[in-house]
Amino acid sequence: MIFAKTNCIIEGEAILPELIIELLKDYPEEIKICFLGYSNVNIDQKVNEIRSFSKKENDWLLDKSDAYIIDHVKNMITHSKLIRKSCIKVGLPYFNISKSFTNQIEGVQNYMLNTI
């Protein structure tokens, strides 16, 4: 991505702020980094959003039970809290998309388009 000079958005579930910060230090002009999470989302609301906004095609949660999705949301809340804490530690932006999802996404877009 850096060498191909293409813009990419990478889902960061497996990328940790304390590791990616090294790449940013090496290529500060070539990459932009921020993290999104829902560290304090209402679980029932998030399950409803997952069900409501499903594309109904190729959605890996489509055939899962509510109990499964609830468990997944709880895990992602825990993961989001860890990411948020790590972002604070290394000085990377973290956008909490627990509430006002559309506004937060606009904030992310503004950040990504107007930094560097």
Secondary structure, 3 states (H helix, E strand, C coil): CCCCCCCCCCCCCCCCHHHHHHHHHHCCCCCCCCEEECCCCCHHHHHHHHHHCCCCCCCCCCCCCHHHHHHHHHHHHHHHHHHHHHHHHHCCCEEECCCCHHHHHHHHHHHHHHCC
